[in-house]
Amino acid sequence: MDNRSSRSSDILDRAAIALSGLCLVHCLLLPVIIVGLPLLAQFNATHFHVQMLIVVVPVSLFAFTLGYRQHGNKTIIAWGTAGIAIMFIGGTLAHANYGILADSLLTMAGSITLATAHYYNNRLTRHGPAR
């Protein structure tokens, strides 16, 4: 794989880690803001998690595809897929059927899983497997 493709994967992994972090910060801070300032509770109706999924999923899939071409590690792809699936379930099914708490807990778990997978994807893409 050429250096340009490796650099693109590096940028996408870093962007995906930042997006997962943003999702985690949102999940942790929004309940505090809503409790402290009831006026802001109306903004929860826009359901931020769905908008985040629209950005996170394509960036993650592209980053994992580029990384996999370089390192070939299926475990990282499995963890990334699991993170995306957990976030998706939290932001859609859990939100609709079980409420904001289930939504937030699953979305946070998925964000952490996805960010960790991106970290290792980035690490293996840049440095190769440990010997």
C-alpha positions as CSV (number, residue, x, y, z in Angstrom):
1,M,0.0,0.0,0.0
2,D,1.4,3.4,-0.8
3,N,2.1,6.1,1.7
4,R,-0.8,8.3,0.6
5,S,-3.3,5.5,1.4
6,S,-1.7,5.0,4.7
7,R,-1.9,8.7,5.5
8,S,-5.6,8.8,4.5
9,S,-6.3,5.9,6.8
10,D,-4.4,7.6,9.6
11,I,-6.5,10.8,9.1
12,L,-9.8,8.9,9.0
13,D,-9.0,6.8,12.1
14,R,-8.1,10.0,14.0
15,A,-11.3,11.7,12.8
16,A,-13.4,8.6,13.8
17,I,-11.7,8.5,17.2
18,A,-12.6,12.2,17.6
19,L,-16.2,11.6,16.5
20,S,-16.6,8.7,18.9
21,G,-15.2,10.9,21.7
22,L,-17.7,13.7,20.8
23,C,-20.5,11.1,21.0
24,L,-19.3,10.0,24.4
25,V,-19.0,13.6,25.7
26,H,-22.5,14.3,24.4
27,C,-23.9,11.2,26.1
28,L,-22.2,12.2,29.4
29,L,-22.9,15.9,29.4
30,L,-26.4,16.1,27.9
31,P,-28.2,14.5,30.9
32,V,-26.4,16.9,33.3
33,I,-27.3,19.9,31.1
34,I,-30.9,18.7,30.9
35,V,-31.2,18.2,34.7
36,G,-29.5,21.6,35.4
37,L,-31.3,23.5,32.7
38,P,-34.8,22.1,32.0
39,L,-35.2,24.6,29.1
40,L,-32.6,22.6,27.1
41,A,-34.6,19.4,27.3
42,Q,-36.5,20.4,24.2
43,F,-33.4,20.0,22.1
44,N,-33.3,16.3,23.0
45,A,-36.3,15.9,20.6
46,T,-33.9,16.3,17.6
47,H,-32.2,13.1,18.6
48,F,-28.6,13.9,18.1
49,H,-27.5,10.2,18.0
50,V,-29.1,9.6,14.6
51,Q,-27.2,12.6,13.1
52,M,-24.0,11.3,14.6
53,L,-24.5,7.9,13.1
54,I,-24.9,9.4,9.7
55,V,-21.4,10.9,10.0
56,V,-19.7,8.2,12.1
57,V,-20.7,5.1,10.1
58,P,-19.3,6.1,6.7
59,V,-16.1,7.6,8.1
60,S,-15.5,4.4,10.2
61,L,-16.3,2.0,7.3
62,F,-13.9,3.9,5.0
63,A,-11.1,4.0,7.7
64,F,-11.5,0.3,8.5
65,T,-11.4,-0.6,4.8
66,L,-8.2,1.3,4.2
67,G,-6.7,-0.1,7.4
68,Y,-7.6,-3.7,6.7
69,R,-6.0,-3.4,3.2
70,Q,-2.8,-2.5,5.0
71,H,-2.8,-4.8,8.1
72,G,-5.4,-7.6,7.3
73,N,-6.4,-7.9,10.9
74,K,-10.0,-9.3,11.0
75,T,-10.3,-8.9,14.8
76,I,-10.1,-5.1,14.5
77,I,-12.8,-5.2,11.8
78,A,-15.0,-7.3,14.1
79,W,-14.6,-4.9,17.0
80,G,-15.3,-1.9,14.8
81,T,-18.4,-3.6,13.4
82,A,-19.5,-4.5,16.9
83,G,-19.0,-0.8,18.0
84,I,-21.0,0.5,15.1
85,A,-23.8,-2.1,15.7
86,I,-24.0,-1.2,19.4
87,M,-24.2,2.5,18.6
88,F,-26.8,1.8,15.9
89,I,-29.0,-0.3,18.2
90,G,-28.7,2.3,21.0
91,G,-29.5,5.3,18.8
92,T,-32.5,3.6,17.0
93,L,-34.1,0.6,18.5
94,A,-33.2,1.2,22.2
95,H,-34.2,4.9,21.9
96,A,-37.6,4.0,20.4
97,N,-38.4,1.1,22.6
98,Y,-36.6,1.6,25.9
99,G,-36.0,5.3,26.3
100,I,-33.1,7.7,26.6
101,L,-31.2,5.8,29.3
102,A,-30.9,2.6,27.3
103,D,-30.1,4.8,24.2
104,S,-27.3,6.6,26.1
105,L,-25.8,3.5,27.7
106,L,-25.6,1.6,24.5
107,T,-24.4,4.5,22.5
108,M,-21.6,5.2,25.1
109,A,-20.6,1.5,25.0
110,G,-20.6,1.5,21.2
111,S,-18.5,4.7,21.1
112,I,-15.9,3.3,23.4
113,T,-15.7,0.1,21.5
114,L,-15.5,1.9,18.2
115,A,-12.9,4.4,19.3
116,T,-10.8,1.5,20.7
117,A,-11.0,-0.4,17.4
118,H,-10.0,2.8,15.5
119,Y,-7.1,3.2,17.9
120,Y,-5.8,-0.2,17.1
121,N,-6.6,0.1,13.4
122,N,-4.5,3.3,13.3
123,R,-1.7,1.7,15.3
124,L,-1.4,-1.3,13.0
125,T,-1.8,0.8,9.9
126,R,1.1,3.0,11.0
127,H,3.4,0.5,12.8
128,G,2.3,-2.9,11.6
129,P,1.7,-5.9,13.9
130,A,3.8,-6.3,17.0
131,R,6.5,-8.9,16.6
